[in-house]
Amino acid sequence: MTKDKTKKMRNIGFYEGMRDGVPIALGYFAVAFSLGITARKVGMNALQGFISSMLNHASAGEYAEFTVIQAGAPYIEMALIILVTNARYLLMSCALSQRFDPKTGLLHRILVGFGITDEIFGASIARKGAVDPWYHYGAMLVAIPAWSLGTAIGIVAGNILPVSVVSALSVALYGMFLAIIIPPAKENKVVAGLIMISFICSFLASHISVLASISGSMRTIILTVVISAAGALLFPVKTEEVTHES
């Protein structure tokens, strides 16, 4: 592939990432706004909230962070709690690492790893072929600043906006989730079945006393490992199929 063609493909991936990052950013802004209200209650200012969200891209992780700050717990406890609540991203990183072109450099892998969120991961992994770091960068460029700004503005605005308005805006995230899972589910019955099974298992796990006591993030990790492992064993993807898609 020539240098000009490589640059063109890189630009296309980057702009497609920015395009797909818009609905993610809208949902992030709404959720982060409500997190900002929580951050204000624990005494954080707008700059602190902005930096927190720029470094921590998970709502559960940030909420846990703010809860620890409010409780006056030590930094080590904060680090452990955020590690547990964000542990699912370790699985996502492993999944993405298997989809990189072998020629992809370490710096690209690190930068992509820094910007992994549920939604950006879903959008990246749903694309056919190898993971394109530039697509990921485009989505990050739009989504992560919106997440950080949402937290900062939420701290400033406090409780000015009605809760119903914030809740209505956050529906964009659910719509975006559907946009990620429906296309592959329509193309592959196995994927559709596994998605339905994951919904059912997630619901049951939240009501079974033994599993309900575990954090939501840890339940997600357990279910992801078990269901994906079962799917891989029962319905393995042939090497020819992977090569064809790449």
C-alpha positions in Angstrom: 0.0 0.0 0.0 1.4 3.4 -1.0 2.0 6.2 1.5 -0.8 8.4 0.0 -3.3 5.5 0.1 -2.3 4.7 3.7 -2.9 8.4 4.7 -6.2 8.4 2.9 -7.4 5.3 4.7 -6.2 6.7 8.0 -8.2 9.9 7.4 -11.3 8.0 6.5 -11.1 5.9 9.6 -10.5 9.0 11.8 -13.5 10.9 10.3 -15.7 7.8 10.6 -14.7 7.6 14.3 -15.7 11.3 14.8 -19.0 10.6 13.1 -19.8 7.6 15.3 -18.5 9.4 18.3 -21.2 12.1 18.1 -24.1 10.0 19.6 -21.7 8.6 22.2 -20.7 12.2 23.1 -24.3 13.3 23.5 -25.0 10.4 25.9 -21.8 10.9 27.8 -22.5 14.6 28.3 -25.9 13.8 29.9 -24.5 11.1 32.2 -21.5 13.1 33.1 -23.7 16.1 33.9 -25.5 14.1 36.6 -22.1 12.9 37.9 -21.0 16.5 38.1 -23.9 17.2 40.4 -22.6 14.3 42.6 -19.1 15.7 42.4 -20.2 19.1 43.6 -21.8 17.6 46.6 -18.5 16.1 47.7 -16.8 19.5 47.3 -15.1 19.3 43.9 -14.8 22.3 41.7 -15.2 22.3 37.9 -11.5 22.0 37.1 -11.1 19.0 39.4 -14.2 17.4 37.9 -12.9 18.0 34.4 -9.5 16.4 35.1 -11.2 13.5 36.9 -13.4 12.6 33.9 -10.5 13.1 31.5 -8.6 10.4 33.4 -11.5 8.1 34.4 -13.9 7.3 31.6 -16.4 5.1 33.5 -19.5 6.3 35.2 -19.3 3.5 37.8 -15.7 4.2 38.4 -16.2 7.9 38.9 -19.2 7.5 41.1 -17.2 5.1 43.3 -14.4 7.7 43.3 -16.7 10.5 44.5 -18.2 8.2 47.1 -14.7 7.4 48.5 -13.8 11.1 48.5 -17.0 11.9 50.4 -16.2 9.2 53.0 -12.7 10.6 53.4 -11.1 7.2 52.7 -7.3 6.9 52.0 -6.0 6.9 48.4 -5.2 3.2 48.4 -8.8 2.4 49.0 -9.8 4.7 46.2 -7.3 3.0 43.9 -8.6 -0.5 44.8 -12.3 0.5 44.4 -11.7 2.1 41.0 -9.7 -0.9 39.9 -12.5 -3.3 40.7 -15.3 -1.1 39.2 -13.2 -0.7 36.0 -11.9 -4.2 35.8 -14.1 -5.0 32.8 -11.9 -2.9 30.7 -9.1 -5.4 31.1 -11.3 -7.9 29.2 -12.0 -5.3 26.5 -8.3 -4.5 26.1 -7.6 -8.2 25.7 -10.4 -8.5 23.0 -9.0 -5.5 21.1 -5.5 -6.7 21.3 -6.5 -9.8 19.3 -7.9 -7.6 16.6 -4.9 -5.3 16.0 -2.9 -5.6 12.8 0.4 -7.3 13.9 2.3 -4.3 12.5 0.5 -1.9 14.9 3.1 -0.1 17.1 3.1 -0.1 20.9 2.2 3.6 21.2 -1.0 3.1 19.2 -1.9 0.2 21.4 -1.3 2.2 24.6 -3.3 5.2 23.3 -6.2 3.0 22.3 -6.1 1.3 25.6 -6.4 4.7 27.4 -9.6 5.5 25.5 -11.5 2.3 25.9 -15.0 2.8 27.1 -18.0 0.5 26.8 -19.4 2.4 23.9 -16.2 3.2 22.0 -15.1 -0.4 22.4 -18.4 -1.6 21.0 -18.2 0.7 18.0 -14.6 -0.4 17.3 -15.1 -4.1 17.8 -18.2 -4.1 15.6 -16.1 -2.9 12.6 -14.9 -5.7 10.2 -11.3 -6.4 9.9 -8.4 -5.3 12.1 -8.9 -2.6 14.7 -8.1 0.8 13.2 -6.4 3.0 15.9 -7.4 6.1 13.9 -11.0 5.3 14.0 -10.7 4.9 17.8 -8.9 8.3 18.0 -11.7 10.0 16.1 -14.3 8.6 18.5 -12.2 9.5 21.5 -11.7 13.1 20.2 -15.4 13.7 20.3 -16.6 11.5 23.2 -14.0 12.0 25.9 -14.1 15.9 25.9 -17.9 15.7 26.1 -17.6 13.4 29.1 -15.2 15.8 30.8 -17.1 18.9 29.9 -20.4 17.3 31.1 -18.9 16.7 34.6 -17.5 20.2 34.8 -20.7 21.9 33.7 -22.7 19.6 36.0 -20.6 20.9 38.9 -21.2 24.5 37.9 -24.9 24.1 37.1 -25.7 22.0 40.2 -29.3 21.3 40.5 -30.6 24.0 38.1 -31.9 21.6 35.5 -34.8 19.3 36.5 -33.8 15.6 37.0 -36.3 14.6 34.4 -34.4 16.6 31.7 -31.1 14.9 32.6 -32.7 11.5 32.6 -34.3 12.2 29.2 -30.9 13.2 27.7 -29.3 10.0 29.0 -31.6 7.9 26.8 -29.2 8.6 24.0 -26.8 6.1 25.5 -29.3 3.3 25.4 -30.1 4.1 21.8 -26.4 4.0 20.9 -26.1 0.6 22.6 -28.9 -0.8 20.5 -27.2 0.6 17.3 -24.1 -1.3 18.2 -25.6 -4.7 19.0 -28.5 -4.9 16.5 -26.6 -5.1 13.2 -24.3 -8.0 14.2 -27.2 -9.7 15.8 -29.2 -9.5 12.5 -26.3 -11.0 10.6 -25.5 -13.8 12.9 -28.0 -15.9 14.8 -25.4 -17.1 17.3 -24.5 -13.5 18.3 -28.3 -12.7 18.6 -28.7 -15.8 20.9 -25.7 -14.9 23.0 -27.0 -11.3 23.4 -30.4 -12.6 24.6 -28.8 -15.0 27.0 -26.5 -12.3 28.4 -29.6 -10.1 29.0 -31.4 -12.9 30.8 -28.3 -13.9 32.9 -27.6 -10.3 33.8 -31.2 -9.9 35.1 -31.0 -13.2 37.0 -27.6 -12.4 38.5 -28.8 -9.1 39.9 -31.6 -11.0 41.8 -29.7 -14.1 43.0 -28.5 -13.3 46.5 -25.0 -14.7 46.1 -24.3 -12.7 42.9 -26.3 -9.7 43.9 -23.9 -8.9 46.6 -21.1 -8.6 44.1 -20.5 -5.2 42.4 -22.2 -4.7 39.0 -18.8 -4.4 37.3 -17.6 -7.8 38.7 -20.9 -9.5 37.7 -20.3 -8.1 34.2 -16.8 -9.6 34.1 -18.0 -13.0 35.3 -20.9 -13.2 32.9 -18.7 -12.0 30.0 -16.1 -14.6 30.6 -18.6 -17.4 31.1 -20.9 -16.6 28.2 -18.1 -15.7 25.7 -16.1 -18.9 26.7 -19.3 -21.0 26.2 -19.9 -19.3 22.9 -16.4 -19.8 21.7 -16.4 -23.6 22.7 -19.9 -24.3 21.3 -19.7 -22.1 18.2 -16.1 -21.6 17.2 -15.3 -19.1 14.4 -13.4 -20.8 11.6 -10.1 -19.4 10.6 -11.4 -18.9 7.0 -14.2 -16.6 8.3 -11.7 -14.4 10.2 -9.4 -14.1 7.3 -12.2 -13.3 4.9 -13.5 -10.5 7.2 -10.0 -9.0 7.6 
